[in-house]
Amino acid sequence: MNDTGAVEPTMEERLRAFFDENYEALCLESGHQLGADVRESAFQQVLLYWRKLADIAQRVTETEVKLTLADQKTPKGRTFAIEGVVDIVREDDRTIMYDLKTHDASFVRTHADRYAPQLNVYAHIWQALRGNPLDETAIISTVPPPALREALFHGDTARADKELLAWDPVIPIPFD
C-alpha cells in the first residue's frame, strides 16, 4: 500500500501496462498491429524475461546505451560506422556490459566465437572512447528454450517452473 492506502500494482501488472503503452505507441508510429495471439505471446516472453532476470534488470545502471564508432574506412575507402546498443551494470567497483539477443542461448553458447568480435568492438568503444573500464561482457538470450515454451503451451505449470529454473540465458563472452 502507498501513503494514500491504495494497493500498489505488482511489477508484473506494471509490465503489462508498460507493454500495452509501448505497443499502442508502436502501432500509431508504424500503422501496423499484431494479432491478439502474437501480442500475448510477446508479452509472455517479457514476463519470462522478467521472472528469470529480475536480479540483473534491477541492477542495470544504464539501459540502451548507444555505442558508436564513426568514420571507419573499408580497404576500398568506403566510410562506415559501427553502432550497437547495450545495457550496463555498475556495482562493487565492477562494470558489466550486456548485449541482448533474440537468439537461442544454446546457439549462442555453441557459436560464442561469432559474438566475441562484436563484443570486443563494443568493449573497445566503451573503454577507449568513453574512458570507462570494463570487467565483463555477456550476451543475454531473450528467447525462452523450447522445453519451457512447450510446457507453457501445454499449461504444465510444474514443468514450466522446472524449465524456468534450468534456463540460463546469460552467456559470458570474454573480451580482449
C-alpha positions in Angstrom: 0.0 0.0 0.0 1.1 3.5 -0.6 0.6 6.6 1.6 -3.0 7.0 0.5 -3.9 3.4 1.4 -4.2 2.3 -2.3 -2.7 -1.0 -3.2 0.4 -0.7 -5.3 0.4 -2.7 -8.6 2.7 -5.7 -8.8 5.7 -5.5 -11.1 4.0 -7.9 -13.5 1.0 -5.6 -13.6 3.3 -2.6 -14.2 5.0 -4.6 -17.0 1.6 -5.2 -18.6 0.8 -1.5 -18.5 4.3 -0.6 -19.9 3.9 -3.2 -22.6 0.4 -2.0 -23.6 1.6 1.6 -23.7 4.6 0.8 -25.9 2.5 -1.4 -28.1 0.0 1.4 -28.7 2.8 3.9 -29.4 4.4 1.5 -31.9 1.0 0.9 -33.6 0.5 4.6 -34.0 4.0 5.2 -35.3 4.1 2.3 -37.7 0.4 1.9 -38.6 0.7 -1.9 -38.0 -0.9 -4.1 -35.4 -0.2 -7.6 -34.2 -2.8 -10.4 -33.9 -4.1 -10.9 -30.3 -2.2 -14.3 -30.0 1.1 -12.8 -31.3 0.7 -9.8 -29.0 0.0 -12.1 -26.0 2.9 -14.3 -26.9 5.2 -11.3 -27.0 4.0 -10.2 -23.6 4.5 -13.7 -22.1 8.1 -13.5 -23.3 8.6 -10.2 -21.5 7.2 -11.9 -18.3 9.5 -14.8 -18.6 12.5 -12.5 -19.1 11.5 -10.6 -16.0 10.9 -13.7 -13.9 14.3 -15.1 -14.9 16.4 -12.0 -15.0 14.8 -9.6 -12.5 18.0 -9.6 -10.4 20.0 -8.3 -13.4 17.2 -6.0 -14.6 17.0 -4.3 -11.2 20.8 -3.7 -11.2 21.1 -2.1 -14.6 22.5 1.3 -14.1 22.5 2.4 -17.8 20.0 1.0 -20.2 20.1 1.1 -24.0 23.5 2.7 -24.1 24.3 3.6 -27.7 27.9 2.9 -28.7 29.2 4.3 -31.9 32.5 4.0 -33.7 32.1 6.5 -36.5 34.1 7.3 -39.7 35.7 3.9 -40.2 37.1 3.0 -43.7 36.9 -0.2 -45.7 40.0 -1.3 -47.5 38.5 0.3 -50.6 38.0 3.6 -48.8 34.2 3.5 -48.1 33.2 5.2 -44.9 31.0 3.3 -42.4 30.1 3.4 -38.7 29.7 0.6 -36.2 26.8 1.1 -33.8 25.4 -1.0 -31.0 23.1 -0.8 -28.0 24.0 -2.4 -24.7 23.0 -2.4 -21.0 25.5 -1.6 -18.3 25.6 -2.8 -14.7 28.0 -1.0 -12.4 28.3 -2.3 -8.8 31.0 -3.0 -6.3 33.7 -1.4 -8.4 32.8 -3.7 -11.4 31.3 -2.9 -14.7 29.5 -5.5 -16.8 28.2 -5.0 -20.3 25.2 -7.0 -21.5 24.1 -7.3 -25.1 20.6 -8.6 -25.5 20.0 -11.0 -28.4 16.9 -12.7 -29.7 19.0 -15.9 -30.4 18.6 -19.2 -28.5 21.0 -19.5 -25.6 22.3 -22.9 -26.8 23.1 -21.4 -30.2 25.0 -18.5 -28.6 27.0 -20.9 -26.4 27.8 -23.2 -29.4 28.8 -20.2 -31.5 30.3 -17.9 -29.0 33.1 -17.2 -31.4 30.6 -15.4 -33.7 29.6 -13.0 -30.9 33.1 -12.3 -29.4 34.2 -9.9 -32.2 31.1 -7.7 -31.8 31.5 -7.6 -28.0 35.2 -6.8 -28.5 34.3 -3.8 -30.6 31.7 -2.7 -28.0 34.2 -3.1 -25.2 36.8 -1.1 -27.2 34.2 1.7 -27.7 33.2 1.7 -24.0 36.8 1.6 -22.7 38.9 3.5 -25.1 36.5 6.1 -26.5 34.3 6.6 -23.4 37.1 6.2 -20.9 35.3 3.7 -18.7 36.9 0.4 -17.5 35.0 -2.8 -18.2 35.3 -6.0 -16.3 33.0 -8.4 -18.1 30.8 -8.8 -21.2 27.9 -11.2 -21.7 25.1 -12.0 -24.1 21.6 -12.3 -22.7 19.4 -14.6 -24.8 15.8 -13.3 -24.5 14.4 -16.4 -26.3 12.9 -19.0 -23.9 14.2 -22.5 -24.5 12.0 -24.9 -26.5 11.2 -27.1 -23.4 10.0 -24.0 -21.5 7.8 -22.8 -24.4 6.4 -26.3 -24.8 5.5 -26.6 -21.1 3.8 -23.2 -21.2 1.9 -24.1 -24.4 0.5 -27.2 -22.7 -0.2 -25.4 -19.4 2.1 -27.7 -17.5 2.9 -25.3 -14.6 5.2 -27.7 -12.7 7.3 -28.4 -15.8 7.3 -24.7 -16.7 8.6 -23.8 -13.3 11.3 -26.5 -13.6 12.3 -25.4 -17.0 12.4 -21.7 -16.0 14.7 -22.6 -13.1 17.0 -24.6 -15.5 17.1 -21.8 -18.2 20.4 -20.0 -18.2 20.1 -17.1 -20.6 23.3 -15.2 -19.5 26.3 -16.3 -21.6 29.6 -14.7 -20.6 31.7 -13.8 -23.6 35.3 -12.9 -22.7 36.7 -9.8 -24.4 40.2 -8.9 -25.4 
